[in-house]
Amino acid sequence: MTISGTGIRRMRLLRSMKQQHLAELLSVNQATVSRWERGQLALSPEQAVRLERIFASPPHVSADAALKRLVEDSIRPVHLICDVTHRLLSASRSRQAEWRAPLAAFLGRSLFSYASAEIAANEQSLEERGWHEGRLLSLTFETGANDNALMPIAAGRVTWDRITLSDGSAGRLVTTID
């Protein structure tokens, strides 16, 4: 099955998905998605298969909205990020209370630049542990402080849980456990 540029755009818009997010799911840049949609660039066979998988998954926006509410209403310090880009999707009030800027300053932006050395090291080890292939769905580790004034991270234990979002992409629930 071949998807036209108009079809790509229509399917993306039906899922309320930005070009940038689709680009992230397909490991390309936003300009590439734009060129596909305008019919100026053809998808590779591998990209077409991945795109069809993304669009074949039903858009259960209500499921993501429910997940967002659960995160926001949690009494624990927890936040949800895109597993690939580390973009912040949602955060509990107790997590937001740790930050020195409002939620809007971080929402939709990558949080990786705030990572402690231990978080960065564990991120680097995910591939060899099989995280992205689903062999490892949860990881708990000790982290040190990051000494960042805007988004401080205190030393303690953190759990990462990998979850699938409604568009087929992976999310990561980050919970401080002590």
C-alpha positions as CSV (number, residue, x, y, z in Angstrom):
1,M,0.0,0.0,0.0
2,T,1.3,3.4,-1.0
3,I,0.4,6.5,1.0
4,S,0.2,9.8,-0.9
5,G,1.5,13.0,0.6
6,T,-2.1,14.1,1.1
7,G,-2.9,10.8,2.8
8,I,0.1,11.2,5.2
9,R,-1.1,14.7,6.1
10,R,-4.7,13.6,6.6
11,M,-3.8,10.6,8.8
12,R,-1.4,12.8,10.8
13,L,-4.0,15.5,11.4
14,L,-6.7,12.9,12.3
15,R,-4.4,11.9,15.1
16,S,-3.7,15.5,16.1
17,M,-0.1,14.8,15.5
18,K,2.5,17.5,14.7
19,Q,4.9,17.0,11.8
20,Q,7.8,17.1,14.4
21,H,6.3,14.3,16.4
22,L,5.8,12.1,13.4
23,A,9.4,12.9,12.4
24,E,10.6,11.8,15.8
25,L,8.6,8.5,15.5
26,L,10.2,7.9,12.1
27,S,13.7,9.1,13.0
28,V,13.7,11.8,10.4
29,N,13.5,15.6,10.7
30,Q,10.4,17.7,10.4
31,A,11.4,19.0,6.9
32,T,11.4,15.5,5.6
33,V,7.8,15.0,6.8
34,S,6.9,18.3,5.2
35,R,8.4,17.2,1.8
36,W,6.6,13.9,2.0
37,E,3.3,15.7,2.6
38,R,3.9,18.0,-0.4
39,G,4.8,15.1,-2.6
40,Q,8.4,16.4,-3.1
41,L,10.1,13.3,-1.5
42,A,9.3,9.6,-1.6
43,L,9.4,7.4,1.5
44,S,11.8,4.6,1.5
45,P,10.2,1.1,1.7
46,E,11.3,0.8,5.4
47,Q,9.8,4.3,6.2
48,A,6.5,3.3,4.5
49,V,6.2,0.2,6.6
50,R,6.9,2.1,9.8
51,L,4.5,4.8,8.8
52,E,1.8,2.3,8.0
53,R,2.3,0.7,11.5
54,I,1.9,4.1,13.1
55,F,-1.2,4.9,11.2
56,A,-2.7,1.4,11.6
57,S,-2.8,1.8,15.4
58,P,-6.1,3.3,16.4
59,P,-5.8,6.8,17.8
60,H,-7.0,6.4,21.4
61,V,-6.5,10.0,22.5
62,S,-8.8,9.4,25.5
63,A,-6.4,6.7,26.8
64,D,-3.5,9.2,26.7
65,A,-5.8,11.9,28.3
66,A,-6.6,9.4,31.1
67,L,-2.9,8.6,31.6
68,K,-2.1,12.3,31.7
69,R,-4.8,12.8,34.4
70,L,-3.4,9.9,36.4
71,V,0.1,11.4,36.3
72,E,-1.1,14.9,37.2
73,D,-3.2,13.6,40.1
74,S,-0.5,11.3,41.5
75,I,0.6,12.2,45.1
76,R,4.1,10.9,44.2
77,P,6.7,12.9,42.4
78,V,6.2,11.5,38.9
79,H,6.5,12.7,35.3
80,L,5.9,11.3,31.9
81,I,8.2,11.8,28.9
82,C,8.5,10.6,25.4
83,D,10.9,7.7,25.6
84,V,12.8,8.8,22.5
85,T,13.1,12.5,22.7
86,H,12.6,13.0,26.5
87,R,10.0,15.7,25.8
88,L,7.9,16.3,28.9
89,L,4.3,15.1,28.4
90,S,2.9,15.5,31.9
91,A,3.9,15.9,35.6
92,S,2.4,15.5,39.0
93,R,1.9,18.5,41.3
94,S,4.5,17.1,43.7
95,R,7.0,16.8,40.8
96,Q,6.2,20.4,39.7
97,A,6.7,21.6,43.2
98,E,10.4,20.5,43.0
99,W,11.0,22.8,39.9
100,R,11.9,26.4,40.0
101,A,9.8,27.3,36.9
102,P,6.2,26.7,36.0
103,L,5.2,23.5,34.1
104,A,4.7,25.5,30.9
105,A,8.5,26.2,30.8
106,F,9.2,22.5,30.4
107,L,6.1,21.0,28.8
108,G,6.9,19.7,25.3
109,R,10.6,20.3,25.8
110,S,13.4,17.7,26.3
111,L,14.4,17.3,29.9
112,F,17.6,15.4,29.1
113,S,19.8,18.5,29.5
114,Y,18.8,18.4,33.3
115,A,19.9,14.8,33.7
116,S,22.3,13.8,36.5
117,A,25.4,11.8,35.6
118,E,23.7,8.6,36.8
119,I,20.6,9.3,34.7
120,A,22.7,9.9,31.6
121,A,24.7,6.7,32.2
122,N,21.5,4.6,32.6
123,E,20.1,6.2,29.4
124,Q,23.3,5.1,27.6
125,S,22.9,1.5,28.8
126,L,19.2,1.1,27.7
127,E,20.1,-0.2,24.2
128,E,22.3,-3.0,25.5
129,R,19.7,-3.9,28.2
130,G,17.0,-4.4,25.5
131,W,14.9,-1.4,26.7
132,H,13.8,-0.4,23.2
133,E,13.0,-4.0,22.1
134,G,10.8,-4.5,25.2
135,R,13.0,-7.0,27.0
136,L,13.3,-4.5,29.9
137,L,10.2,-2.6,30.8
138,S,11.2,-1.2,34.2
139,L,14.5,0.0,35.7
140,T,15.2,1.3,39.2
141,F,18.5,2.9,40.0
142,E,20.2,5.3,42.4
143,T,20.8,8.8,41.1
144,G,22.9,11.7,42.4
145,A,22.0,15.3,42.4
146,N,22.3,17.4,39.2
147,D,23.0,20.8,40.9
148,N,20.6,22.6,38.5
149,A,18.9,25.7,39.9
150,L,15.9,25.6,37.5
151,M,15.1,21.8,37.6
152,P,17.0,20.4,40.6
153,I,17.3,16.6,41.0
154,A,18.0,15.3,44.5
155,A,20.0,12.2,45.2
156,G,17.7,9.2,45.6
157,R,16.1,6.2,43.9
158,V,14.3,6.5,40.6
159,T,12.1,4.1,38.6
160,W,11.6,4.2,34.9
161,D,8.6,2.4,33.5
162,R,8.3,2.0,29.7
163,I,4.7,2.3,28.4
164,T,3.1,2.5,25.0
165,L,1.2,5.6,24.1
166,S,-1.9,5.6,21.9
167,D,0.1,6.6,18.7
168,G,2.3,3.6,19.1
169,S,5.3,5.6,20.5
170,A,6.9,4.8,23.8
171,G,6.6,6.9,26.9
172,R,8.6,6.7,30.1
173,L,7.0,7.2,33.5
174,V,9.7,8.6,35.8
175,T,9.0,8.1,39.5
176,T,11.1,9.1,42.5
177,I,10.7,6.4,45.1
178,D,12.7,7.8,48.0
